[in-house]
Amino acid sequence: MMKNWFNKLLGKDAAPKRKKVQINLNYEAHSFKLQDLDTEVVEDLNKQDARLSQEKLTK
């Protein structure tokens, strides 16, 4: 029985190696400074963040 298992193991071909594929992902990077935003926009964003965090805490 051991001989059959050993023969099966040696008789199998090695698994084929996978080929590497180069993928080119296009992406855009944006940078901004907080000083570039209007103070009203910053205040609105802060209010929205505070409201969202309160909603998460109450769930």
N, CA, C and O atoms as CSV, one atom per row, in Angstrom:
chain,resi,resn,atom,element,x,y,z
A,1,MET,N,N,0.828,-1.183,0.000
A,1,MET,CA,C,0.000,0.000,0.000
A,1,MET,C,C,0.879,1.257,0.000
A,1,MET,O,O,0.596,2.215,-0.719
A,2,MET,N,N,1.919,1.248,0.788
A,2,MET,CA,C,2.828,2.394,0.840
A,2,MET,C,C,3.497,2.601,-0.503
A,2,MET,O,O,3.760,3.737,-0.898
A,3,LYS,N,N,3.776,1.512,-1.211
A,3,LYS,CA,C,4.432,1.611,-2.504
A,3,LYS,C,C,3.528,2.316,-3.516
A,3,LYS,O,O,4.019,3.119,-4.310
A,4,ASN,N,N,2.241,2.043,-3.509
A,4,ASN,CA,C,1.298,2.689,-4.424
A,4,ASN,C,C,1.242,4.199,-4.169
A,4,ASN,O,O,1.230,4.987,-5.114
A,5,TRP,N,N,1.209,4.596,-2.915
A,5,TRP,CA,C,1.163,6.027,-2.568
A,5,TRP,C,C,2.421,6.728,-3.053
A,5,TRP,O,O,2.353,7.833,-3.591
A,6,PHE,N,N,3.559,6.092,-2.866
A,6,PHE,CA,C,4.839,6.688,-3.276
A,6,PHE,C,C,4.906,6.810,-4.799
A,6,PHE,O,O,5.392,7.818,-5.313
A,7,ASN,N,N,4.437,5.823,-5.510
A,7,ASN,CA,C,4.426,5.883,-6.971
A,7,ASN,C,C,3.497,6.991,-7.479
A,7,ASN,O,O,3.822,7.682,-8.444
A,8,LYS,N,N,2.366,7.154,-6.841
A,8,LYS,CA,C,1.442,8.212,-7.234
A,8,LYS,C,C,2.072,9.586,-7.008
A,8,LYS,O,O,1.918,10.495,-7.824
A,9,LEU,N,N,2.775,9.719,-5.902
A,9,LEU,CA,C,3.407,10.993,-5.580
A,9,LEU,C,C,4.484,11.341,-6.596
A,9,LEU,O,O,4.571,12.487,-7.037
A,10,LEU,N,N,5.297,10.378,-6.969
A,10,LEU,CA,C,6.377,10.628,-7.933
A,10,LEU,C,C,5.855,10.776,-9.356
A,10,LEU,O,O,6.482,11.447,-10.177
A,11,GLY,N,N,4.744,10.174,-9.651
A,11,GLY,CA,C,4.212,10.204,-11.004
A,11,GLY,C,C,3.524,11.507,-11.366
A,11,GLY,O,O,3.300,11.773,-12.547
A,12,LYS,N,N,3.184,12.327,-10.378
A,12,LYS,CA,C,2.467,13.568,-10.660
A,12,LYS,C,C,3.418,14.647,-11.158
A,12,LYS,O,O,4.544,14.783,-10.678
A,13,ASP,N,N,2.939,15.401,-12.122
A,13,ASP,CA,C,3.698,16.555,-12.597
A,13,ASP,C,C,3.578,17.692,-11.579
A,13,ASP,O,O,2.613,17.779,-10.821
A,14,ALA,N,N,4.575,18.544,-11.592
A,14,ALA,CA,C,4.537,19.701,-10.696
A,14,ALA,C,C,3.433,20.649,-11.148
A,14,ALA,O,O,3.129,20.750,-12.336
A,15,ALA,N,N,2.856,21.320,-10.206
A,15,ALA,CA,C,1.801,22.287,-10.538
A,15,ALA,C,C,2.393,23.408,-11.383
A,15,ALA,O,O,3.504,23.865,-11.113
A,16,PRO,N,N,1.668,23.850,-12.397
A,16,PRO,CA,C,2.203,24.921,-13.245
A,16,PRO,C,C,2.331,26.228,-12.456
A,16,PRO,O,O,1.485,26.551,-11.622
A,17,LYS,N,N,3.393,26.962,-12.733
A,17,LYS,CA,C,3.603,28.229,-12.046
A,17,LYS,C,C,2.744,29.293,-12.697
A,17,LYS,O,O,2.577,29.313,-13.917
A,18,ARG,N,N,2.203,30.170,-11.881
A,18,ARG,CA,C,1.394,31.264,-12.403
A,18,ARG,C,C,2.292,32.367,-12.927
A,18,ARG,O,O,3.351,32.650,-12.366
A,19,LYS,N,N,1.858,32.972,-13.994
A,19,LYS,CA,C,2.631,34.046,-14.592
A,19,LYS,C,C,2.228,35.374,-13.960
A,19,LYS,O,O,1.054,35.607,-13.670
A,20,LYS,N,N,3.215,36.237,-13.753
A,20,LYS,CA,C,2.932,37.560,-13.222
A,20,LYS,C,C,2.432,38.447,-14.342
A,20,LYS,O,O,2.933,38.396,-15.466
A,21,VAL,N,N,1.443,39.255,-14.025
A,21,VAL,CA,C,0.857,40.153,-15.011
A,21,VAL,C,C,1.043,41.581,-14.520
A,21,VAL,O,O,0.735,41.904,-13.373
A,22,GLN,N,N,1.548,42.425,-15.403
A,22,GLN,CA,C,1.711,43.835,-15.065
A,22,GLN,C,C,0.372,44.538,-15.261
A,22,GLN,O,O,-0.243,44.421,-16.321
A,23,ILE,N,N,-0.076,45.263,-14.247
A,23,ILE,CA,C,-1.327,46.009,-14.325
A,23,ILE,C,C,-1.010,47.472,-14.090
A,23,ILE,O,O,-0.339,47.829,-13.122
A,24,ASN,N,N,-1.494,48.301,-14.975
A,24,ASN,CA,C,-1.280,49.737,-14.854
A,24,ASN,C,C,-2.576,50.370,-14.368
A,24,ASN,O,O,-3.537,50.480,-15.129
A,25,LEU,N,N,-2.607,50.786,-13.110
A,25,LEU,CA,C,-3.781,51.435,-12.539
A,25,LEU,C,C,-3.575,52.942,-12.578
A,25,LEU,O,O,-2.625,53.475,-12.003
A,26,ASN,N,N,-4.475,53.604,-13.257
A,26,ASN,CA,C,-4.405,55.062,-13.309
A,26,ASN,C,C,-5.145,55.645,-12.112
A,26,ASN,O,O,-6.248,55.208,-11.784
A,27,TYR,N,N,-4.553,56.602,-11.480
A,27,TYR,CA,C,-5.205,57.267,-10.368
A,27,TYR,C,C,-4.750,58.720,-10.338
A,27,TYR,O,O,-3.695,59.076,-10.864
A,28,GLU,N,N,-5.559,59.526,-9.722
A,28,GLU,CA,C,-5.240,60.942,-9.602
A,28,GLU,C,C,-5.011,61.268,-8.134
A,28,GLU,O,O,-5.720,60.780,-7.255
A,29,ALA,N,N,-4.041,62.074,-7.893
A,29,ALA,CA,C,-3.757,62.522,-6.535
A,29,ALA,C,C,-4.083,64.006,-6.434
A,29,ALA,O,O,-3.652,64.807,-7.264
A,30,HIS,N,N,-4.836,64.355,-5.424
A,30,HIS,CA,C,-5.202,65.748,-5.214
A,30,HIS,C,C,-4.633,66.197,-3.878
A,30,HIS,O,O,-4.679,65.469,-2.887
A,31,SER,N,N,-4.113,67.374,-3.872
A,31,SER,CA,C,-3.639,67.926,-2.604
A,31,SER,C,C,-4.330,69.263,-2.371
A,31,SER,O,O,-4.620,70.003,-3.311
A,32,PHE,N,N,-4.581,69.548,-1.139
A,32,PHE,CA,C,-5.188,70.815,-0.792
A,32,PHE,C,C,-4.698,71.221,0.582
A,32,PHE,O,O,-4.226,70.398,1.368
A,33,LYS,N,N,-4.819,72.487,0.847
A,33,LYS,CA,C,-4.466,73.011,2.155
A,33,LYS,C,C,-5.730,73.516,2.827
A,33,LYS,O,O,-6.657,73.982,2.165
A,34,LEU,N,N,-5.754,73.421,4.114
A,34,LEU,CA,C,-6.928,73.863,4.851
A,34,LEU,C,C,-7.144,75.359,4.674
A,34,LEU,O,O,-8.282,75.826,4.729
A,35,GLN,N,N,-6.086,76.108,4.467
A,35,GLN,CA,C,-6.215,77.551,4.275
A,35,GLN,C,C,-6.903,77.874,2.951
A,35,GLN,O,O,-7.461,78.960,2.797
A,36,ASP,N,N,-6.870,76.955,2.004
A,36,ASP,CA,C,-7.502,77.187,0.719
A,36,ASP,C,C,-9.020,77.140,0.806
A,36,ASP,O,O,-9.702,77.747,-0.019
A,37,LEU,N,N,-9.555,76.435,1.783
A,37,LEU,CA,C,-10.999,76.330,1.939
A,37,LEU,C,C,-11.556,77.559,2.650
A,37,LEU,O,O,-10.887,78.187,3.471
A,38,ASP,N,N,-12.781,77.876,2.313
A,38,ASP,CA,C,-13.449,78.981,3.018
A,38,ASP,C,C,-13.708,78.561,4.460
A,38,ASP,O,O,-13.900,77.379,4.744
A,39,THR,N,N,-13.712,79.513,5.352
A,39,THR,CA,C,-13.976,79.188,6.762
A,39,THR,C,C,-15.388,78.669,6.947
A,39,THR,O,O,-15.631,77.851,7.834
A,40,GLU,N,N,-16.334,79.132,6.122
A,40,GLU,CA,C,-17.713,78.648,6.224
A,40,GLU,C,C,-17.782,77.166,5.866
A,40,GLU,O,O,-18.490,76.395,6.514
A,41,VAL,N,N,-17.053,76.780,4.847
A,41,VAL,CA,C,-17.051,75.378,4.427
A,41,VAL,C,C,-16.451,74.511,5.526
A,41,VAL,O,O,-16.955,73.422,5.803
A,42,VAL,N,N,-15.389,74.979,6.145
A,42,VAL,CA,C,-14.740,74.229,7.220
A,42,VAL,C,C,-15.693,74.080,8.401
A,42,VAL,O,O,-15.782,73.007,8.997
A,43,GLU,N,N,-16.396,75.142,8.738
A,43,GLU,CA,C,-17.351,75.076,9.850
A,43,GLU,C,C,-18.473,74.095,9.540
A,43,GLU,O,O,-18.888,73.334,10.414
A,44,ASP,N,N,-18.972,74.103,8.299
A,44,ASP,CA,C,-20.023,73.169,7.909
A,44,ASP,C,C,-19.526,71.722,7.999
A,44,ASP,O,O,-20.243,70.838,8.468
A,45,LEU,N,N,-18.308,71.497,7.549
A,45,LEU,CA,C,-17.751,70.148,7.633
A,45,LEU,C,C,-17.599,69.694,9.078
A,45,LEU,O,O,-17.872,68.537,9.399
A,46,ASN,N,N,-17.171,70.591,9.943
A,46,ASN,CA,C,-17.033,70.245,11.360
A,46,ASN,C,C,-18.382,69.908,11.971
A,46,ASN,O,O,-18.482,68.982,12.777
A,47,LYS,N,N,-19.436,70.656,11.593
A,47,LYS,CA,C,-20.779,70.376,12.108
A,47,LYS,C,C,-21.264,69.010,11.622
A,47,LYS,O,O,-21.858,68.245,12.381
A,48,GLN,N,N,-21.001,68.713,10.339
A,48,GLN,CA,C,-21.411,67.422,9.796
A,48,GLN,C,C,-20.667,66.281,10.488
A,48,GLN,O,O,-21.264,65.252,10.804
A,49,ASP,N,N,-19.384,66.457,10.720
A,49,ASP,CA,C,-18.613,65.426,11.414
A,49,ASP,C,C,-19.130,65.203,12.827
A,49,ASP,O,O,-19.237,64.065,13.283
A,50,ALA,N,N,-19.446,66.283,13.511
A,50,ALA,CA,C,-19.957,66.163,14.882
A,50,ALA,C,C,-21.295,65.437,14.886
A,50,ALA,O,O,-21.545,64.598,15.751
A,51,ARG,N,N,-22.161,65.757,13.918
A,51,ARG,CA,C,-23.470,65.124,13.846
A,51,ARG,C,C,-23.323,63.637,13.532
A,51,ARG,O,O,-24.004,62.805,14.130
A,52,LEU,N,N,-22.442,63.306,12.602
A,52,LEU,CA,C,-22.231,61.893,12.261
A,52,LEU,C,C,-21.662,61.103,13.419
A,52,LEU,O,O,-22.057,59.960,13.653
A,53,SER,N,N,-20.734,61.706,14.145
A,53,SER,CA,C,-20.161,60.984,15.284
A,53,SER,C,C,-21.194,60.790,16.384
A,53,SER,O,O,-21.179,59.767,17.068
A,54,GLN,N,N,-22.092,61.756,16.566
A,54,GLN,CA,C,-23.159,61.602,17.554
A,54,GLN,C,C,-24.118,60.485,17.126
A,54,GLN,O,O,-24.567,59.699,17.960
A,55,GLU,N,N,-24.428,60.417,15.832
A,55,GLU,CA,C,-25.306,59.364,15.339
A,55,GLU,C,C,-24.690,57.991,15.541
A,55,GLU,O,O,-25.396,57.045,15.892
A,56,LYS,N,N,-23.399,57.866,15.327
A,56,LYS,CA,C,-22.717,56.584,15.523
A,56,LYS,C,C,-22.729,56.180,16.985
A,56,LYS,O,O,-22.860,55.001,17.311
A,57,LEU,N,N,-22.591,57.175,17.874
A,57,LEU,CA,C,-22.567,56.862,19.308
A,57,LEU,C,C,-23.945,56.439,19.801
A,57,LEU,O,O,-24.039,55.626,20.721
A,58,THR,N,N,-25.016,56.967,19.214
A,58,THR,CA,C,-26.353,56.631,19.686
A,58,THR,C,C,-26.845,55.311,19.131
A,58,THR,O,O,-27.830,54.769,19.633
A,59,LYS,N,N,-26.181,54.765,18.094
A,59,LYS,CA,C,-26.631,53.478,17.518
A,59,LYS,C,C,-26.275,52.337,18.391
A,59,LYS,O,O,-26.577,51.190,18.061
